[in-house]
């Protein structure tokens, strides 16, 4: 069985090794990250490892080096795409769906001494963390494949050598990746065209959960999970839908809201209209918010 695992890891490294890169931003002493060939002359990596502008150097697994340009950064999703001459190096193949609990995974990171390959399994899904812009990422994949410093942006691969996630965050002793799926693909494609994904905005300020509970208790209302609207922008989407300060938002598109991060996740997934259930006092109503 171990022989089969060794052979599988070696096969993945052979198939994908040419598609992974080492990235250094800001000169020899700058931060180190990794990335993966997204398409011809495009490399996908994390936003937190590269600047808006300035020198970025890419080293391919075969040792060749090239200067790269940061084409676009998405701080909300912690993604960035670099423009660099990739030559004949192939784009990484994407898996059809995100990995599930227990999926065997391999990470590849290029070093000066060749590829570093590590093995692990998916230990949890739906893990939350925050991107460099402070926006919550709620669908992270946690795994056990060890990663050294400078491995952010490296590919998380299944045993067929297909991309199942982009490593982005370390929570000792585990590691987190942004999983493949329509959201990651759409954001990566936009960044590859030099465009930044637009953040969906509801046009409200919300109160922390403990403040919301205290305010409801102060006016004699029973405890209830939800997101309390503290302020509403006069010309925002929420105002146009009739949402007011003091409303408690309890669900979005049929999913219960337990806190602000749940509302952020619903906004990220929304196609253009968000269906909210709002409680005012003890009465509730459903409102459709046009997010434009």
N, C-alpha and C positions, 0 to 999 in steps of 0.2 A: 504493500500500500504506500509506503514511504517512497519507494522507487517511482510509483505512478505520480505521486505529488511532485517529486523532484523533476520528473519529465514534463509535467504540466507547467511548472513555473519556468523552466528553461524554454519551453515552446512559446510562452507568453513574452518572455524577454526577447527572444529572437524575432517575434512577429512585430512587437511594438517598440522595441528599443530605439529604432531610428526616428520615432515620432516624439520622443521626449527630449526636453531641453533644460539646461541650467541657465538661470537668469541672474544677472547682477546689475543693480541700479545704482547710479551715483558714483561710479568709479570703483577702484580696487577695494575700498573699505566700505562700500555700500552694502545694503541688505541683499541676501541671497534668497532666491526662490526657485521654483521650477515651473515648467509649463508643458503643454502638449500641442502638437501640430493640429490645428483645427481645419485648415484648408490650405491651398497653395498660398504661400507667403503670409500666412496668418497663424499666430500662436495664442492659445487660450491659457490664461493664468489667473491668479488672484489679484484683485485691485489693491489690497493692502501692501503688496510687495513691490509695486511700481509707482512712480510719480506721475503727475499730470503731464509733466514735460521734463526734459533733461536726458542725460546719457543712460542708455540701457544696453547692456552687452549680453548676447546670447551665445552659449556654447552648446553645440550639438553632441550627441552621445559619441560620435566618432572623433571628437576633439576640435572640429572646425568651429571658428568663432565668427560672429557677424554683429554689426551694430543694428539695433532695432529701434523702431519708433512706436510710442504708445499711441495706438489708433483711437481707443476710447476706453473709458473706465465706468463701471457701474458699481458705485459704492454700496447701494442697497443690497445687491446680490453678491457683493465681494468678487466681482468678475472683471477682467480686463482682456483686451485683445491687442497683441503687438503685431506690427507689420515688419517682416524680416524675410530675406530671401531664403526660402526653405529648400530650393533645388528640387531634386527628385524624391525627397523624403515624403512618405505617404501621410495622409491625414489619418488620425486614429479612427477606428470603427466604433460606432456607438451601439450600446445595447438597446434593445427595444423597450425596456422598462427598468425602473429602479430596483436595486437588490432588496431582498427580503431577509428577515432574521435568519441567521445561520449560513448565509451565502458565503462560500470561500472567495477571498479576494486577494489580489496581488497589487503591490505598489511598485512603481519603477521610478528611480531618481538617478540622473546622470551625475557622476563624480569625476574627478581628474583621473581616477584609477579604473574607470569603467562604470557600468551600470550597477546600482544597488537595488536588489530585489528583495522585498519582504512579503511574508505571507500572514494572513489572519482570516478572521471571519467577521461578518456583520453581527455586532453584539446588540444593537438597538436601532430602531428607525423612529422618525418623527422627533428627533432631538432638536431643541431650540438653541440658537446662539445669535449674536448680533454682528452684522456686517460693520465695516469701518465707518459707514455713515450713520450708525446707530439704529438702522432699520432691522427688525428681527427677521431671522431666517428660521422658519419653524419646521422644515422637513429634512433636517440634517440626518445623515447616516453615520452612526457610530460604528467603528471597527477596531480590530485589535492588531492590525499589521503595523509594526513599529516604524516610526518615522523620525529621522534626525532633524535637527534644526536646518532650516533652509529648504524644507520639502513642501511647503505650501505651494499649491498650484500643480502638484504632481498628479498623475492619473491614478484613479482607483479602478482596477480592472477585474473582470471575472476570469475564470479559467479558460474561457474561449478567446481571451485577449481583447474583449470589447469593453469600452469605457462605461462604467456604471456610476462614476462620481468624480468630482474634483476635490482633492484634499485641501482643506482650508483652515482648520483650527485644531489645536491640541488641547484636550482636557485630560490631564494625566489620570490614569495610565492609558486612556483611550484617545482616539483620533476621530475627527469629524470631517465629513465630506458633503458637498452639495450634490445631491443625486441627479442622475440623468432623468429626463422627462421633457414634456413639451415646454415647460417654463424655462429650463436651462437652455434647451435648444434654441428657443425663440430669442432669449437674451444674447446668447453667443452669436447668432446670426446677425442681429442688429449691431452688436459691437464690431463684428467683422466688416460691416459696411461703414464703420465710423460713426454710428448713431448710438446714443445713450437711451436705454429704455426709460419711458416716462413713468414717474411715480404717480399712482392713483391717489387722488386727494378727496377726502370727504368734506373738508372745510370745518372741522370741529377741534376744540381742545377738550381733553377728557381728564377726569379726576382719577388719582390712584385708587386702588380697590379699597384700602382702609378708609380713605376720605369719603368715598361713595357710601360705604356701609354706615359711617358715622352720620352723614347728612340725612340718609333715609331714616335712621333711628331718631334723629333730632326732630323730624316732623311727624313722627308716629307711624311711619310706614314699615311693613315687615321686611326682614332681610331677604334679598334676592340677588342672585348672580347677574352680572351684566356689566356694561361700561357706561358710566355716568357722564353725560355731556356737560361740560363746564362752561364752554363758550361756543358760539356759532358765528362763523364768518358771514357777514351780511349777504355777500354775493356768491357764496360757495354752493356746491351741490346739495349739501345737507339742508341749508336754508331754503333752497328752491323746493325741496321735498317736504317742507313743513316741520323739520326737526328743530326743537328749541332747547335752550339751556335748561337743565333739570331733567330732561328725558333720560331714561335708562334704556340703553340698547341691549336687548337680551338674546337676539339671534341675528345671524346674517346668512342669507341664502340657505336657511334651514338648519344651520349649525349653531349650537349654543355658544354664546360669548361669556367667557369667564374673566376676561381681563383685556387690557389694551392690545396685547400681542395677538390675541385671537382676531381682533378687529383689523389689525394690520395684515394678517394672513388672508382674511376674507377680501380685503381690498386688492391684494396682490393677485388673487385667483380670479377676481371678477372680470367678466368679459366687457362690460360697459355699463351694465345696470346692476345695482346691488339691492337686494330685497332685505329690508331690515324690519324687525319687530321692535317697536319703541313703546316703553311703558311711561305713562305720565300719570302720577298719582298711583291709582290702583287699576286704571284702565289701560289696555294695550291696543295697538293698531299696527297694521303692516303698511310700510311705505316703500316705494320704489325710488331709489336714488339714481339719477342719470349722472354717471361719472364722466361723461364726455369722451 
